[in-house]
Amino acid sequence: MIKKSFYFCLTIALFMSGCSTTTYSQRKIQAPLDGEWKSTSSKAILNFKDDKLSGNDGCNHFSGSYESSADELRIDKNLVSTMMNCEEDIMEKANIFRRNLVEARRYTNDGKILKFLKNDGSVLGEFKSVSVSFDGGKYIVQTLSDGKKATVALKHGISVFLELKQNSKMSGFTGCNRFSCDYLLKDDDIVIFNLATTRKMCPLDNMKTEKTFIEVMKNGAKISHKNERWELRDASDILLMEMIKE
């Protein structure tokens, strides 16, 4: 009787072990999280790098740590955040977004679309991969600096942008005139040359913006990507310009 009980228990143990192994083997290994991701339903941005998470919830910047394995995900609930006040509806969406982040327990990632899931498989958030290559497209300038004064946002109503085209050509708008130039890019080093503009006269604020922009373009030496923004810095690593890709 004792021998039968032993074999019965052994059979149950092997059966349970077999079930456990099968369940584990069915867990699908997902593509790495590293990189930048933009929410498909809001302005929120996520950036995963070296087991650290940073981003913007649509109102405030935040950062923290996370752990992932196979398809499992745990984001530290003690995220560090700026404390800027935004409009009520924006704050509400930001709070929901942050709450969903720390509630995520699983994820799927095919390299293009990232989804955060609850344990039951219900979707908490969906994100698309953001290219981190400074390549073709339109870039809207957000801030400018001559390298001597603090970087300031452009005044309302003044638009500055640049467009990267084929054959290392660039064109855009200075805030007053159209411009065109050539550029060379290797890794994060950039050289801008042969810059030419039209000669239209504009209001004083626009002319000042144009002057600063031209100086920035002449002194820019390094281009880098941080969260949703592109930064142009001089050879001394002083921030000259911030842009967002349209």
C-alpha positions in Angstrom: 0.0 0.0 0.0 2.9 2.3 0.9 4.6 1.5 -2.4 1.4 2.3 -4.4 1.0 5.6 -2.6 4.6 6.5 -3.4 4.2 5.8 -7.1 0.9 7.7 -7.2 2.5 10.7 -5.6 5.5 10.4 -8.0 3.1 10.3 -10.9 1.3 13.4 -9.7 4.6 15.3 -9.2 5.8 14.4 -12.6 2.5 15.4 -14.1 2.6 18.8 -12.3 6.2 19.3 -13.4 5.3 18.6 -17.0 2.5 21.1 -16.8 4.8 23.7 -15.4 7.4 23.1 -18.1 4.7 23.3 -20.9 3.3 26.6 -19.5 6.8 28.2 -19.4 7.7 27.0 -22.9 4.6 28.7 -24.2 5.8 32.2 -23.0 6.9 34.0 -26.1 10.1 36.0 -26.0 9.4 39.6 -27.2 11.5 42.0 -29.2 13.8 44.2 -27.0 12.1 47.3 -25.4 15.1 49.6 -26.0 14.2 52.7 -28.1 11.6 55.3 -28.2 7.8 54.7 -28.5 4.9 57.1 -29.1 1.4 56.4 -27.8 -1.1 55.8 -30.6 -3.9 57.5 -28.6 -2.2 60.5 -26.9 1.0 62.6 -27.0 2.7 60.4 -24.5 6.3 59.3 -25.2 8.3 56.4 -23.7 12.1 55.8 -23.9 13.6 52.5 -22.7 17.4 52.4 -22.3 19.8 50.4 -20.0 16.9 49.2 -17.7 15.8 52.8 -17.3 12.5 54.3 -18.4 11.9 58.0 -19.2 9.4 59.9 -21.2 6.5 62.4 -21.2 3.0 61.6 -20.1 1.6 64.5 -22.2 2.1 67.0 -19.5 5.2 66.1 -17.4 8.5 64.4 -17.9 9.2 61.3 -15.8 11.8 58.7 -15.3 12.2 55.4 -13.3 13.3 51.8 -13.6 11.7 48.7 -15.0 12.2 44.9 -15.2 11.3 42.7 -18.1 11.7 39.0 -19.0 10.2 37.1 -21.9 6.7 38.7 -22.0 6.6 39.9 -18.4 7.0 43.6 -17.4 7.2 45.5 -14.1 7.5 49.3 -14.1 8.6 50.9 -10.8 5.6 52.7 -9.3 7.9 55.3 -7.7 8.5 57.3 -10.9 10.2 60.6 -10.6 8.3 63.4 -12.4 8.3 67.1 -13.0 5.3 69.0 -11.4 4.0 71.2 -14.2 0.3 72.0 -14.2 -1.6 71.5 -17.4 -5.2 71.9 -18.5 -7.6 69.6 -16.7 -8.4 67.3 -19.6 -4.6 66.9 -20.3 -3.9 66.2 -16.7 -6.6 63.6 -16.5 -5.2 61.7 -19.6 -1.7 62.0 -18.2 -2.8 60.5 -14.8 -4.6 57.6 -16.6 -1.5 57.0 -18.7 0.8 56.9 -15.7 -1.6 54.6 -13.8 -1.7 52.2 -16.7 2.1 52.1 -16.9 2.6 50.7 -13.4 -0.4 48.3 -13.7 1.2 46.6 -16.8 2.2 43.0 -16.1 2.9 41.7 -19.6 3.7 43.1 -23.0 3.9 42.3 -26.7 6.4 43.8 -29.0 7.1 43.0 -32.7 9.6 45.8 -33.1 7.1 48.2 -34.6 4.1 48.1 -32.2 4.4 47.7 -28.4 1.4 46.9 -26.2 1.2 46.9 -22.4 -1.2 44.3 -21.0 -2.8 43.2 -17.8 -2.3 39.6 -16.7 -5.7 38.7 -18.3 -4.4 40.0 -21.7 -6.5 43.2 -21.8 -4.6 46.1 -23.4 -3.5 49.1 -21.2 -1.7 51.0 -23.9 -0.4 50.8 -27.4 2.7 52.5 -28.8 4.5 52.7 -32.2 8.3 52.7 -32.6 9.8 56.1 -33.3 12.8 56.4 -35.7 15.8 57.8 -34.1 17.7 58.6 -37.3 18.1 62.2 -38.3 16.8 61.6 -41.8 14.3 62.8 -44.4 11.3 64.8 -43.2 10.2 68.1 -41.6 11.6 69.3 -38.3 9.8 72.0 -36.4 12.1 74.3 -34.3 10.9 74.7 -30.7 13.7 76.6 -29.0 16.8 78.6 -30.2 19.9 80.0 -28.5 23.0 81.9 -29.7 25.0 79.9 -27.2 25.5 83.0 -24.9 22.0 83.5 -23.5 19.6 80.9 -22.1 17.7 78.9 -24.6 14.2 80.4 -25.1 11.1 79.2 -26.8 10.1 80.9 -30.1 7.5 83.7 -29.8 3.9 82.8 -30.7 3.3 83.2 -34.4 6.9 82.8 -35.5 7.5 79.5 -37.4 10.9 78.1 -38.0 11.5 74.7 -39.6 13.8 72.7 -41.8 13.3 69.8 -44.2 15.9 67.2 -45.0 15.9 66.0 -48.6 17.9 63.6 -50.8 21.5 64.2 -51.8 22.3 65.9 -48.4 20.2 68.9 -49.2 18.3 70.9 -46.6 15.8 73.7 -46.9 13.2 75.5 -44.7 12.1 78.7 -43.1 14.1 81.0 -40.8 11.1 82.8 -39.3 11.4 85.4 -42.0 12.9 84.0 -45.2 13.3 80.7 -47.0 16.7 79.1 -46.8 18.6 76.3 -48.4 21.9 74.6 -47.7 24.0 71.4 -47.9 24.9 69.2 -45.0 27.1 66.3 -44.1 26.2 63.8 -41.4 28.3 61.1 -39.8 27.1 59.5 -36.6 26.1 62.5 -34.5 28.5 64.9 -36.2 26.9 67.4 -38.6 28.4 70.1 -40.9 26.1 72.7 -42.5 27.5 74.8 -45.4 26.5 76.7 -48.5 23.6 78.4 -46.6 21.6 80.9 -48.6 18.4 82.8 -47.9 15.9 85.0 -49.7 16.0 88.7 -48.8 12.5 89.6 -47.6 12.2 92.2 -44.8 10.0 91.2 -41.8 8.9 92.5 -38.4 11.8 93.0 -35.9 11.0 89.9 -33.8 11.1 87.7 -36.9 14.4 89.3 -38.0 15.9 88.6 -34.6 14.8 85.0 -34.8 16.2 84.7 -38.3 19.6 86.1 -37.2 19.8 83.7 -34.2 18.8 80.7 -36.4 21.4 81.5 -39.0 24.1 81.7 -36.3 22.9 78.4 -34.9 23.1 76.7 -38.3 26.7 78.0 -38.7 27.8 76.8 -35.3 25.9 73.5 -35.0 28.3 70.5 -34.7 26.4 67.7 -33.0 22.9 66.3 -33.5 21.3 64.0 -30.9 17.9 62.7 -29.9 16.3 63.0 -26.5 12.8 61.7 -25.8 10.7 63.3 -28.6 13.1 66.1 -29.3 16.2 66.5 -31.5 19.0 68.7 -30.1 21.6 70.6 -32.1 24.7 71.5 -30.0 28.0 73.3 -30.8 31.5 71.8 -30.5 31.5 72.7 -26.7 28.2 70.8 -26.2 26.2 74.0 -25.6 22.6 73.5 -26.6 21.7 75.7 -29.6 18.4 74.4 -30.9 15.6 71.9 -30.1 13.3 70.4 -32.8 10.4 68.0 -33.1 9.9 65.9 -36.2 6.5 66.5 -37.8 
